[in-house]
Amino acid sequence: MDAALPAAAASPEAEPEDHALARRAAAGDSRAFERLYRLNVDRIYGLCLRLCHGDSSRAEQATQDAFVRAWEKLSSFRGESRFSTWMHRLTVNVVLGEHRLLRRWVTFEDEIQPGADGEAGSDGLDPIEPMRQEDIGSRIDLERALAKLPKGARTVLMLYDIEGYQHDEISELTGIAVGTSKAQLHRARRLLQAMLS
């Protein structure tokens, strides 16, 4: 029935599996969407867990919301990137939009949460790489320190250092200025360094 399908089958590299699944799901094939869900749900849940600051119930809800939004927006997937990349960006937008974390969320007025060690630290620190393979104790210390960061600084750090977004992309996702993103990242790194030393 679909004239494009045999051509894609003849050349396996012509269309990646996720693109074919997304095309079929956009045409109403719920089994194709279920396959996309199963291929991506663990990664999307992990992203939501980080963006929801470790709150598993919020992360589960955000994961479901992201996949509902994906189902609604499948026709906008143009196949210019992998489906997982498109889903990742859509999820960040869903989580940030849902929690209205735009202007009031990323501010310089955020206070350090109780129990933080303060803002002392030196300038010119190397980027912190939270996802390094470290011993369990250090990872727990790092997770606790991340949780103590002000929300704005923590989220910019996660988007930049963990998720790999650039400042212009963070600006687009959150609605803050590029300069504010850079300042929040510097602040987050300085605070983390102070808390972990």
Secondary structure per residue as TSV (DSSP state, phi and psi in degrees):
chain	resnum	aa	ss	phi	psi
A	1	M	-	360.0	-47.4
A	2	D	-	-90.4	112.2
A	3	A	T	-65.7	-28.0
A	4	A	H	-75.0	-25.5
A	5	L	H	-63.9	-47.4
A	6	P	H	-61.7	-36.6
A	7	A	H	-63.3	-41.6
A	8	A	H	-65.8	-36.3
A	9	A	H	-68.8	-33.5
A	10	A	H	-69.5	-29.8
A	11	S	S	-123.3	94.3
A	12	P	T	-58.5	-27.1
A	13	E	T	-83.9	-7.1
A	14	A	S	-63.7	-36.5
A	15	E	S	-144.4	115.8
A	16	P	-	-59.3	155.9
A	17	E	H	-55.5	-43.1
A	18	D	H	-65.9	-32.2
A	19	H	H	-67.5	-43.5
A	20	A	H	-63.5	-42.8
A	21	L	H	-63.1	-43.4
A	22	A	H	-64.1	-40.1
A	23	R	H	-62.7	-44.3
A	24	R	H	-67.3	-40.1
A	25	A	H	-65.0	-39.9
A	26	A	H	-62.7	-26.8
A	27	A	T	-84.1	1.9
A	28	G	T	106.3	4.8
A	29	D	-	-79.4	100.2
A	30	S	H	-68.8	-27.9
A	31	R	H	-68.1	-36.8
A	32	A	H	-64.7	-41.2
A	33	F	H	-66.8	-38.2
A	34	E	H	-60.6	-38.9
A	35	R	H	-65.4	-43.8
A	36	L	H	-59.8	-41.2
A	37	Y	H	-59.4	-50.8
A	38	R	H	-63.5	-34.5
A	39	L	H	-71.2	-25.8
A	40	N	H	-117.3	-12.0
A	41	V	H	-62.2	-39.0
A	42	D	H	-64.8	-44.7
A	43	R	H	-64.8	-42.3
A	44	I	H	-67.0	-39.3
A	45	Y	H	-62.1	-42.6
A	46	G	H	-60.1	-42.1
A	47	L	H	-62.5	-46.9
A	48	C	H	-62.3	-39.2
A	49	L	H	-60.6	-42.4
A	50	R	H	-68.0	-43.4
A	51	L	H	-70.4	-23.8
A	52	C	T	-96.1	15.1
A	53	H	T	57.1	40.5
A	54	G	T	86.0	1.7
A	55	D	-	-81.7	103.3
A	56	S	H	-66.0	-35.7
A	57	S	H	-69.6	-39.3
A	58	R	H	-66.2	-38.1
A	59	A	H	-65.7	-40.8
A	60	E	H	-62.1	-44.2
A	61	Q	H	-64.5	-43.1
A	62	A	H	-63.6	-37.7
A	63	T	H	-61.8	-47.2
A	64	Q	H	-63.1	-42.9
A	65	D	H	-60.3	-40.5
A	66	A	H	-63.9	-41.5
A	67	F	H	-72.5	-32.5
A	68	V	H	-63.5	-45.0
A	69	R	H	-63.0	-38.8
A	70	A	H	-61.4	-43.8
A	71	W	H	-59.5	-41.8
A	72	E	H	-69.3	-31.2
A	73	K	H	-104.1	8.2
A	74	L	G	-53.4	-32.6
A	75	S	G	-66.3	-18.2
A	76	S	G	-86.0	-7.1
A	77	F	-	-75.8	113.6
A	78	R	-	-97.8	-3.2
A	79	G	S	77.0	17.8
A	80	E	S	-77.8	-16.2
A	81	S	S	-139.8	177.3
A	82	R	-	-65.9	153.0
A	83	F	H	-59.4	-38.7
A	84	S	H	-62.0	-35.4
A	85	T	H	-67.9	-45.3
A	86	W	H	-61.0	-43.4
A	87	M	H	-65.2	-38.6
A	88	H	H	-60.3	-50.1
A	89	R	H	-64.5	-42.9
A	90	L	H	-59.5	-41.3
A	91	T	H	-64.0	-44.7
A	92	V	H	-58.7	-44.4
A	93	N	H	-61.8	-41.8
A	94	V	H	-63.0	-48.7
A	95	V	H	-65.4	-46.5
A	96	L	H	-66.6	-40.0
A	97	G	H	-68.4	-41.8
A	98	E	H	-62.0	-40.2
A	99	H	T	-91.5	7.4
A	100	R	T	47.9	50.4
A	101	L	-	-94.9	26.4
A	102	L	S	-79.9	-100.2
A	103	R	T	-65.7	-50.0
A	104	R	T	-73.9	-16.4
A	105	W	T	-83.2	-39.3
A	106	V	S	-108.4	89.7
A	107	T	-	-131.6	164.1
A	108	F	T	-83.4	-6.2
A	109	E	T	-85.5	-6.9
A	110	D	-	-55.7	136.6
A	111	E	-	-100.3	153.5
A	112	I	-	-67.5	139.4
A	113	Q	-	-68.5	152.9
A	114	P	T	-51.8	139.4
A	115	G	T	97.7	-7.5
A	116	A	-	-75.6	154.4
A	117	D	-	-81.8	-6.9
A	118	G	-	113.7	-175.5
A	119	E	S	-105.8	9.2
A	120	A	-	-64.5	143.8
A	121	G	-	171.6	167.8
A	122	S	-	-101.4	159.4
A	123	D	S	-82.2	166.6
A	124	G	S	71.0	32.4
A	125	L	-	-75.1	149.4
A	126	D	-	-70.3	152.7
A	127	P	-	-57.9	140.0
A	128	I	-	-87.3	137.0
A	129	E	-	-113.9	86.2
A	130	P	T	-62.4	-19.3
A	131	M	T	-95.1	12.0
A	132	R	S	-62.0	155.0
A	133	Q	-	-78.4	110.6
A	134	E	-	-128.4	170.8
A	135	D	-	-68.9	159.9
A	136	I	H	-58.0	-43.1
A	137	G	H	-59.7	-43.3
A	138	S	H	-66.4	-39.1
A	139	R	H	-64.2	-40.0
A	140	I	H	-64.8	-43.7
A	141	D	H	-59.0	-42.6
A	142	L	H	-64.1	-45.1
A	143	E	H	-61.2	-40.8
A	144	R	H	-64.9	-42.3
A	145	A	H	-64.1	-42.5
A	146	L	H	-59.2	-41.2
A	147	A	H	-65.2	-25.2
A	148	K	H	-84.1	-13.3
A	149	L	S	-66.2	148.9
A	150	P	-	-57.0	147.4
A	151	K	H	-54.8	-47.1
A	152	G	H	-61.7	-48.2
A	153	A	H	-63.6	-41.8
A	154	R	H	-62.6	-43.9
A	155	T	H	-70.8	-40.4
A	156	V	H	-62.2	-42.6
A	157	L	H	-59.8	-44.5
A	158	M	I	-65.3	-44.5
A	159	L	I	-65.9	-37.8
A	160	Y	I	-82.7	-55.6
A	161	D	I	-81.2	-32.5
A	162	I	I	-97.8	-47.2
A	163	E	S	-87.9	-16.2
A	164	G	-	85.3	14.4
A	165	Y	-	-73.7	150.5
A	166	Q	-	-91.5	165.3
A	167	H	H	-60.8	-36.6
A	168	D	H	-66.8	-33.8
A	169	E	H	-71.3	-40.0
A	170	I	H	-62.7	-40.7
A	171	S	H	-59.4	-44.8
A	172	E	H	-65.5	-40.1
A	173	L	H	-71.6	-37.4
A	174	T	H	-104.5	-17.5
A	175	G	-	85.4	8.2
A	176	I	-	-94.7	163.3
A	177	A	-	-72.2	153.9
A	178	V	H	-58.4	-42.0
A	179	G	H	-61.8	-37.4
A	180	T	H	-66.7	-40.0
A	181	S	H	-60.1	-45.6
A	182	K	H	-63.4	-42.1
A	183	A	H	-65.5	-40.8
A	184	Q	H	-65.9	-38.3
A	185	L	H	-64.3	-45.5
A	186	H	H	-60.4	-44.3
A	187	R	H	-60.8	-46.1
A	188	A	H	-61.4	-44.4
A	189	R	H	-64.1	-40.9
A	190	R	H	-63.8	-45.3
A	191	L	H	-64.5	-42.8
A	192	L	H	-62.1	-43.2
A	193	Q	H	-59.4	-43.1
A	194	A	H	-65.4	-40.3
A	195	M	H	-72.1	-28.9
A	196	L	H	-93.7	-5.6
A	197	S	-	-89.9	360.0
